Amino acid sequence: MAARAREFSIVYTTVDSREGVERIIACVLDRKLAACVQVSEAQSHYVWDGERRRTQEFVLALKIKSADYADVAVAICEVHPYESPEIVRVEIAEGDARYLDWVRETTR
């Protein structure tokens, strides 16, 4: 069963170390800004300072209330090691009502 479109979002960020992953997770979970953070490994290809680069990174997918996005972005920046961290919010158009209820109850 679908529930409450656009009330929830997924925020994506990337980081290059397990220590960075743990700092971000602790920051957003301890502040109740995210209900869940999923971590995946990825290889990123990009141009930085005019050079083409390839980096092993971790992708974090944070399940949040959309209204908390600004606070989530600030929290990530406080602990993120990158000069220009990727912080991207994608609205959840639909989702299982029981899961989204859990996200609502788990976050502030």
HELIX and SHEET records of a PDB file:
HELIX    1   1 ARG A   18  ASP A   30  1                                  13    
HELIX    2   2 SER A   66  ASP A   68  5                                   3    
HELIX    3   3 TYR A   69  VAL A   79  1                                  11    
HELIX    4   4 ALA A   97  THR A  106  1                                  10    
SHEET    1   A 4 CYS A  36  TRP A  48  0                                        
SHEET    2   A 4 GLU A  51  LYS A  65 -1                                        
SHEET    3   A 4 PHE A   8  VAL A  15 -1                                        
SHEET    4   A 4 VAL A  88  GLU A  91 -1                                        
END                                                                             
